[in-house]
Amino acid sequence: MATTVIQTSTAGVLERPRLSTLERYYLRRSHPASLFIEAAGLVWVVYYFWNHLWMEALLVLIFSRLIANVVSFRASTEALYQTGLGRIALLHLQPVNWSIQLIGIISAFYGIWTHEGKMILAGLSVVFLGHLIGWHRVDRHFELS
């Protein structure tokens, strides 16, 4: 991510992040309204997936994501970037973080589909382990060195 320097007459030099489209998307997903809509949708996705209704699960996933996008569309990504929640959301773009969590999500949903509790728990554990990577990017005080 690059940084753009803006010269203003009253404030002097102000740093403003230059965000990619994908970063802006993830920042909007970190908006609390978007998180709650996605969480409500996820409950239904798990229910439908558990009952082997993958088409309904997919439709709910798409529909809840669409609603969350509409609700958070006008949110200022630059303001969200300044929040801890926004910076945490950008951790999901780190390739190692993203890969580990994807493996965990696939494992958890496989466990949901096959009704295997240990597979669900293992998948969720991997997702949580993926969150351990990159915290120093949120705040330098989170460094684990």
C-alpha positions in Angstrom: 0.0 0.0 0.0 1.4 3.4 -1.0 0.9 6.7 0.8 -0.2 9.9 -0.8 1.0 13.2 0.8 -1.6 16.0 0.6 -0.6 19.6 1.1 -3.4 21.6 2.8 -3.3 25.3 3.6 -4.3 25.0 7.2 -3.0 21.7 8.4 0.3 21.5 6.6 1.2 18.0 5.3 -1.4 15.3 5.8 -0.7 11.6 5.0 -3.5 9.7 3.4 -3.3 6.1 2.4 -3.7 5.2 -1.2 -5.9 2.1 -1.0 -6.3 -0.6 -3.7 -9.8 -1.7 -4.7 -9.4 -5.0 -2.8 -8.2 -3.0 0.4 -11.3 -0.7 0.1 -13.5 -3.8 -0.2 -12.1 -5.4 2.9 -12.3 -2.1 4.8 -16.0 -1.8 3.9 -16.4 -5.4 5.1 -15.0 -4.4 8.5 -17.8 -1.9 9.0 -19.9 -3.1 12.0 -23.1 -3.1 10.0 -21.5 -5.3 7.4 -20.1 -7.6 10.0 -23.5 -8.1 11.6 -25.3 -8.7 8.3 -22.6 -11.3 7.3 -22.9 -13.0 10.7 -26.6 -13.3 10.4 -26.2 -14.7 6.9 -23.5 -17.1 8.1 -25.9 -18.7 10.6 -28.3 -19.5 7.8 -25.5 -20.7 5.5 -24.3 -23.2 8.1 -27.9 -24.3 8.6 -28.5 -25.0 4.9 -25.1 -26.5 4.4 -25.7 -28.8 7.4 -28.9 -30.0 5.7 -27.1 -30.5 2.4 -29.0 -27.7 0.7 -25.9 -26.1 -1.0 -27.9 -24.0 -3.4 -29.9 -22.3 -0.6 -26.6 -21.8 1.3 -25.0 -20.2 -1.7 -28.0 -18.0 -2.3 -28.0 -16.8 1.3 -24.3 -16.2 1.1 -24.6 -14.1 -2.0 -27.7 -12.3 -0.8 -26.2 -11.4 2.7 -23.0 -10.2 1.0 -25.0 -8.1 -1.4 -27.0 -6.5 1.4 -23.8 -5.9 3.4 -22.2 -4.3 0.4 -25.2 -2.0 -0.1 -25.2 -1.0 3.5 -21.5 -0.2 3.7 -21.0 1.2 0.2 -21.0 4.9 1.4 -18.7 4.2 4.4 -15.4 6.2 4.2 -12.6 3.7 3.6 -10.1 6.2 4.8 -11.9 6.6 8.1 -12.3 2.9 8.4 -8.6 2.5 7.8 -7.8 4.6 10.8 -9.8 2.2 13.1 -8.4 -0.9 14.7 -11.1 -2.9 13.1 -10.2 -1.6 9.7 -6.5 -2.5 10.2 -7.5 -5.9 11.4 -9.5 -6.4 8.3 -6.5 -5.7 6.1 -4.6 -8.5 7.8 -6.9 -10.9 5.9 -5.1 -9.7 2.7 -1.8 -11.1 3.8 -1.2 -14.2 1.6 -0.1 -16.5 4.5 -3.0 -15.3 6.7 -5.5 -15.6 3.9 -4.2 -19.1 2.9 -4.3 -20.5 6.4 -7.8 -19.2 7.0 -9.1 -20.5 3.7 -7.8 -24.0 4.6 -9.6 -23.7 7.9 -12.9 -22.5 6.4 -12.8 -25.4 3.8 -12.2 -27.9 6.6 -14.9 -26.4 8.8 -17.5 -26.5 6.0 -16.4 -30.0 5.1 -17.1 -31.0 8.7 -20.5 -29.2 8.6 -21.4 -31.1 5.4 -20.4 -34.4 6.8 -21.6 -33.7 10.4 -18.2 -34.4 11.9 -17.7 -32.3 15.0 -14.0 -32.8 15.2 -13.5 -31.6 11.7 -15.6 -28.5 12.4 -13.5 -27.8 15.5 -10.3 -28.4 13.7 -11.3 -26.1 10.8 -12.3 -23.3 13.2 -9.1 -23.8 15.1 -7.1 -23.3 11.9 -9.1 -20.2 11.1 -8.2 -18.8 14.5 -4.6 -19.7 14.1 -4.6 -17.8 10.8 -5.5 -14.7 12.9 -2.1 -14.9 14.7 -0.2 -13.7 11.7 0.5 -10.0 11.1 -0.7 -8.3 14.3 2.3 -5.9 14.3 0.7 -4.3 11.2 -2.3 -3.3 13.3 -0.2 -1.8 16.0 3.6 -2.1 16.6 2.9 -2.9 20.3 1.4 -6.3 19.2 4.8 -7.5 17.9 5.5 -11.0 19.3 9.3 -10.8 19.2 
